């Protein structure tokens, strides 16, 4: 059921600390967008859990270099 699927996704995201199917993260990791574009996407989303996750991805990538 839809409820079971949503519950499963939420559980995986919480336990693993990742978002499932985060399009911005996928585009960034595949090189379709750069760090500036990723930051702009996060800024356009405002202040919420999803944009905070994108910023975490961005900060982690900047700390790798």
N, C-alpha and C positions, 0 to 999 in steps of 0.2 A: 504494500500500500504506500501511498505518498507519504504518510506520516512516518512509516518505518524507514523509508529512504531518507527523509529529512533528518530523522534521529540518527541514523547511521553516519551520514555526512557530518553532522555536528560533532558526534563522538570522535570520529577520525580527526577532524580539524582541531578539536581541543587536545586530544592526546598527542598528536604529532606536531602541533604548533604551526600548521600550514593551512592554507586555503585550497580547497579543491576547485580546480578550473578557474583560477584567477587569471583572466585574460591579459591583464597588464603584465603580470609576472611571466606568463608564457611568452608574450611578445618580446619582452626584455631579454629573457634567457635565450631566445632564438635569434636575437640581433635585429628584430624588426623595428624596435624603437631603442633610443639611447637613454642614458641616465637623465638628461634634461627633459626628455619627453615623458619619462616615467615620473619624474618629480612634478611636472605640469599636470599629469593625470591625477596624481595624489592630491594636489592642491585643488583641482576642479571638483573633487569628491567631498571636500569639506573636512570636518573633524568627526570621524566615526571609526569603528573598528576596522573596516575594510581599508580606508585610506591609511590608517596607522600601520596596517600590515604591509601595504605597498611601500611606505616610508622605511619600514624595517628592512625590506628587501633592498631598497636603494642604499641605505646606510651600510648594510653588510657588503654590498658590492664595492662601495667606496673604500671600505676598510681593507678589502682584499688587495687593493692596488697601492 
